[in-house]
Amino acid sequence: MAEKRSIIDDSRAFWAEVVHPLLMTHFPQETAQMAAGFFGYGSEVLRLDDDYSTDHHFGLRVNILLPRALMHARGEAIEDGLAAHLPQQWRGQELREGYTRTKGVALASLEHHLRSTIGLEHPPQSLTEWLNIPEEDITHIVAGEVWHDPSGGFSDIRAALSNYYPEPVRLRRLAHWSRYFSGMGVYALKRALLRDNALYASTTFARALRWGVQMAFMLDRTYYPYDKWMTAMFHRLPRMGPRLAAIVQEAPLLSTSWERKLELLHQMSDILDAAMVEDGLIAPHPPYRVSPTSGYRLLESAYAELIQACPDEIKAVVPEWEQVHWESFHSTFVDGVDLAAWRRMLVLEES
């Protein structure tokens, strides 16, 4: 089936027909040092834009990265030049508002983009640096397209990250998620149900299901995306997607009872465990029984095997989970934004 047309395709044409010629005319030396494409944030970078995602931060977009010194020296002049010559519309499409003052084109330094996503200004150079990168933020580097990068600086970083985790890092992450899925998920849900604690049952079940899905991505050596894209990307997993699809479909339903939800997590435990045995990550073992008070802490057995197989330097390093670097950047951005403009971005209109 042919891939549906995306705003990426229109933005690529906009770059080729409008933006690149303007830059080559007015800023040829700077253009030779920049990387340009469609990458960073939003469902668009994964070609997942739909009728709902187009109501904010959507439209033609060209991301441009410059070396920090060049951005400092010439970034404002480039933005002024583009603002003076870019059309208000192109092929009937409005130019999107972004995180810079030039609609349709977002300029930033390469170093700033890397810091606000992976927290580094270079590809990770140690196992600990790898573990300190929030997984979903790697998507903001490797997803999308790059159309222009004569120096290869950004493309080389994308390539280094696209090769997926070094194996010791993957093992450490699998160990951590095994521990949390089993101990903070399956075990905790069982205790919550025994104590008739609906609030704790709800929160720990949802987290456990997410941790199990994240492990599926790791087992298929695919970066886990931002949560709202999880479902679409999960069903693209070549091996673990089909194995877990029925569980992932039934478990979240309100019509699925709590006891059935727990049983589905037990089934997920077995499937994840079997995949790790299949891959030689843990040793084959006999089947185990479910405890009437502690549930089925199967993956905590895998956790011990995996953590003991990790290099000493990362055994005690806890992997970063959340988008801390992006949130730090976002907080700085929001601190300086005009409140009326911010409310427009949020699609907040007076009633």
C-alpha positions in Angstrom: 0.0 0.0 0.0 1.4 3.4 -0.9 2.2 5.7 2.0 -0.2 8.6 2.4 0.9 12.0 1.5 2.2 13.9 4.5 2.9 17.5 5.3 6.5 16.3 5.1 6.1 15.9 1.4 4.6 19.4 0.9 7.3 20.9 3.1 10.0 19.2 1.0 8.6 20.8 -2.1 8.3 24.2 -0.3 12.0 23.9 0.7 13.0 23.0 -2.9 10.9 25.7 -4.6 10.9 28.6 -2.2 13.2 28.4 0.9 16.4 26.9 -0.6 16.5 29.3 -3.6 16.0 32.3 -1.3 18.8 31.1 1.0 21.1 30.5 -1.9 20.4 34.0 -3.3 20.8 35.9 -0.1 22.9 33.7 2.2 25.0 31.2 0.1 27.9 30.9 2.6 25.6 30.2 5.5 23.5 27.8 3.5 26.6 25.7 2.8 26.9 25.2 6.6 23.3 24.4 7.5 21.3 21.2 7.8 17.7 21.5 6.7 14.7 19.1 6.6 11.6 18.1 8.6 12.5 16.7 12.0 12.1 17.2 15.7 8.6 17.3 17.3 5.1 16.4 16.4 3.2 13.5 15.0 4.2 14.7 11.5 7.7 13.5 11.8 6.4 9.9 11.9 3.8 10.6 9.2 1.1 10.1 11.7 -0.7 13.4 11.3 -4.5 13.2 11.0 -7.6 15.4 11.1 -7.1 15.9 14.9 -3.4 16.8 14.9 -3.9 19.6 12.4 -5.6 22.0 14.8 -2.4 23.4 16.3 1.3 23.7 15.5 0.6 22.3 12.1 1.5 23.4 8.6 4.4 23.8 6.2 7.7 23.5 8.1 11.4 23.6 7.3 13.7 22.9 10.2 17.2 24.5 9.8 20.2 23.9 12.1 23.3 26.0 12.1 26.6 25.7 14.0 26.2 27.6 17.3 28.7 30.3 16.4 27.1 30.9 13.0 23.6 30.9 14.5 24.7 33.5 17.0 26.4 35.7 14.4 24.0 35.3 11.5 20.8 33.7 12.7 18.9 37.0 13.2 19.9 38.2 9.8 18.8 35.0 8.1 15.4 35.1 9.9 14.9 38.8 8.9 15.8 37.9 5.3 13.4 35.0 5.2 10.6 37.0 6.9 11.0 39.7 4.2 10.8 37.3 1.2 8.7 34.3 2.3 5.1 34.3 1.1 2.2 34.3 3.6 0.8 31.3 1.9 2.1 28.7 -0.5 -0.1 26.5 -2.6 -3.1 27.6 -0.5 -1.4 26.5 2.8 -0.7 28.8 5.7 2.8 28.8 7.0 2.9 27.3 10.5 3.8 29.1 13.7 6.8 27.4 15.3 9.2 28.1 18.1 11.0 30.9 16.2 9.6 34.1 14.7 9.8 33.0 11.1 6.7 31.2 10.1 7.3 28.1 8.0 11.0 28.0 8.8 12.4 27.2 12.3 16.1 28.1 12.8 18.1 26.8 15.8 21.7 25.9 16.5 22.6 22.3 16.1 24.0 22.3 19.6 20.7 23.7 21.0 18.6 21.1 19.2 20.7 18.3 20.5 20.7 19.7 24.1 16.9 20.1 24.1 16.4 16.5 23.0 19.1 14.1 24.0 20.8 16.4 26.5 24.2 16.2 24.7 25.9 18.1 22.0 27.4 15.0 20.4 26.5 11.4 19.9 26.6 9.5 23.2 30.2 8.4 23.8 29.8 6.2 26.9 27.3 3.6 28.1 26.2 6.0 30.8 25.6 8.8 28.3 23.4 6.4 26.4 21.4 5.6 29.5 20.9 9.2 30.4 19.0 9.9 27.1 15.2 9.6 27.4 14.3 7.0 24.7 11.4 8.9 23.2 13.6 12.0 22.7 15.9 10.0 20.3 12.9 10.0 18.0 13.2 13.7 17.8 16.6 13.3 16.3 16.2 10.2 14.0 12.6 10.6 12.7 11.6 12.8 9.8 13.8 13.7 6.9 17.0 15.7 6.1 17.1 17.2 2.7 20.3 19.4 2.9 23.4 18.8 5.0 26.6 19.5 3.0 28.8 19.1 6.1 27.1 15.9 7.2 27.2 17.1 10.9 23.6 16.5 11.7 23.3 13.5 9.4 26.2 11.8 11.1 24.6 12.2 14.5 21.3 10.8 13.2 23.1 7.8 11.7 24.9 7.1 15.0 21.6 7.1 16.9 19.7 5.2 14.2 21.8 2.1 14.8 19.9 1.5 18.0 21.4 1.0 21.5 24.7 -0.7 22.2 23.8 -4.2 23.5 24.9 -3.5 27.1 22.6 -0.5 27.2 19.7 -2.5 25.8 20.3 -5.2 28.5 20.4 -2.5 31.2 17.1 -1.0 30.0 15.5 -4.4 29.7 16.6 -5.2 33.2 15.0 -2.0 34.5 11.8 -2.4 32.7 11.6 -6.1 33.8 11.9 -5.0 37.4 9.2 -2.3 37.1 6.8 -4.3 35.0 6.9 -7.1 37.4 7.5 -5.5 40.8 5.8 -2.1 40.4 3.2 -3.5 37.9 2.0 -7.1 38.2 2.9 -7.5 41.9 1.5 -4.1 42.8 -1.8 -4.7 40.9 -2.3 -8.0 42.7 -1.9 -6.2 46.1 -4.1 -3.4 45.1 -6.9 -5.8 44.1 -6.5 -7.8 47.4 -6.9 -4.5 49.3 -9.7 -3.2 47.1 -7.6 -0.1 46.3 -9.1 1.0 42.9 -7.0 4.2 42.6 -3.7 2.3 43.0 -5.0 -0.5 40.8 -5.8 2.0 38.0 -2.4 3.8 38.1 -0.2 0.7 38.5 -2.1 -1.2 35.7 -1.7 1.6 33.2 2.0 1.9 34.0 2.6 -1.8 33.8 0.9 -2.1 30.4 3.1 0.8 29.2 6.3 -0.8 30.6 5.4 -4.1 28.9 4.9 -2.4 25.5 8.2 -0.5 26.0 9.9 -3.9 26.5 8.3 -5.1 23.2 10.0 -2.2 21.4 13.4 -3.0 23.1 13.1 -6.7 22.1 12.5 -5.6 18.5 15.3 -3.1 18.7 13.1 -0.2 17.9 13.0 3.1 19.8 9.8 3.7 21.8 8.1 6.9 20.6 6.2 9.6 22.6 3.3 7.9 24.3 0.5 9.2 22.1 2.1 7.6 19.1 2.6 4.3 21.0 -0.4 2.4 19.5 0.4 3.1 15.9 4.1 2.4 16.2 3.5 -0.7 18.4 1.5 -2.4 15.6 4.4 -1.9 13.2 6.7 -4.0 15.4 7.6 -7.0 13.2 7.9 -9.7 15.9 6.5 -8.5 19.3 3.6 -6.6 17.8 1.7 -9.6 16.5 2.6 -11.6 19.7 1.1 -9.0 22.0 -1.6 -7.5 19.9 -4.5 -9.3 21.4 -3.4 -8.4 24.9 -2.8 -4.8 24.1 -6.2 -4.6 22.5 -8.2 -6.2 25.3 -6.4 -5.1 28.5 -7.2 -1.4 28.4 -10.9 -1.8 27.8 -13.3 -0.7 30.5 -15.3 -3.8 29.9 -12.3 -6.0 30.9 -12.5 -6.9 34.5 -9.7 -6.3 37.0 -9.0 -10.1 37.4 -8.9 -10.4 33.6 -6.5 -7.4 33.3 -4.2 -9.1 35.8 -4.4 -12.4 33.9 -3.5 -10.5 30.7 -0.4 -9.0 32.4 0.5 -12.6 33.4 0.2 -13.6 29.8 2.3 -10.6 28.7 5.0 -11.7 31.3 5.2 -15.1 29.7 5.5 -13.7 26.2 8.2 -11.2 27.1 10.0 -13.8 29.1 9.8 -16.3 26.2 11.2 -13.8 23.8 14.2 -13.1 26.1 14.9 -16.9 26.3 14.5 -17.1 22.5 17.1 -14.4 22.1 19.5 -16.0 24.5 19.3 -13.0 27.0 18.2 -15.3 29.9 18.5 -19.0 30.4 15.6 -21.5 29.7 13.7 -22.3 32.9 10.8 -24.4 34.1 7.3 -22.9 34.4 6.5 -21.2 37.7 3.2 -20.9 39.6 1.3 -17.7 40.4 1.4 -16.7 44.0 -2.0 -16.1 45.6 -0.7 -13.0 47.4 2.2 -11.7 45.2 0.9 -12.5 41.7 3.4 -13.5 39.1 6.8 -11.9 39.5 8.3 -13.8 36.6 10.2 -10.9 35.0 11.9 -10.0 38.3 13.8 -13.3 37.8 14.8 -12.0 34.3 15.8 -8.7 35.9 18.4 -10.4 38.1 19.9 -12.3 35.2 20.0 -9.3 33.0 21.5 -6.9 35.6 24.2 -9.5 36.4 25.1 -9.7 32.7 25.6 -5.9 32.5 29.1 -4.2 32.7 29.9 -3.1 36.2 30.0 0.6 35.1 26.2 0.7 34.4 24.8 -1.8 36.9 23.7 1.0 39.2 22.8 3.5 36.5 19.1 4.0 36.3 17.9 4.7 32.7 16.3 8.0 32.0 12.6 7.6 31.2 11.0 11.0 30.7 11.6 13.9 28.3 13.6 15.9 30.8 15.7 17.8 28.2 12.8 18.7 26.0 10.8 19.9 29.1 13.7 22.1 30.2 13.8 23.7 26.7 10.0 24.0 26.7 9.9 25.7 30.1 12.4 28.3 28.9 10.4 28.9 25.7 7.1 29.3 27.5 8.7 31.7 30.0 9.4 34.1 27.2 6.3 33.7 25.0 3.5 36.3 24.7 0.6 35.0 26.6 -2.0 35.8 23.9 0.2 34.0 21.3 0.5 31.0 23.7 -3.2 30.8 24.1 -3.6 30.8 20.3 -1.2 27.9 20.1 -3.3 26.1 22.7 -6.5 26.7 20.6 -8.0 28.5 23.6 -10.7 30.9 22.5 -13.1 32.9 24.6 -16.5 31.3 25.0 
